[in-house]
Amino acid sequence: MEKLGLMQRFADPELIQQMSTSEKLLGSLIVAILGMAITFAVLIILWGLIGVMTRMLHRPQKQSEEKIMTPQVEPQKTQQTINKDNEDEELVAVITAAVAASLKKPVETIVVRNIKRSTERMPAWANVAKYEQLDSRRF
């Protein structure tokens, strides 16, 4: 009869019955280590493929888009001013209350001196959302 290796004997159910306990234990250990090695090899290959795909698909954002997408708030611009000639007390009260609420400061600390209407058709948050949506659809 041919001399079979441990793993070849381990593959045949009839020969397993004839094996000693130490041979069964050694065969089981080899199968477990082989299974873990294959699993880790596949995981490392997947990790590498994901890294390559990330580098291929990642594109840095342009400096001009970042300026548009991140609105900057300056403390001087938060205090609204009103022109003394065209003073409308109700409008001043509403704007003062809105600025005070957004800054979470008492109304007494806000001084409105001049009100200028914005020429923008869309508010700043809508512009940011529009650019984010467009940027997410690029390839």
Buried (B, 14 or more C-beta within 10 A) or exposed (E): EEEEEEEEBBEEEEEEEEBEEEBBEBBEEEEEEEEEEEEEEEEEEEEEEEEEEEEEEEEEEEEEEEEEBEEEEEEEEEBBBBEEEEEEEEBBEEBBEEBBEEBEEEEEEBEBEEBEEEEEEEEEEEBBEEBEEEEEEEE
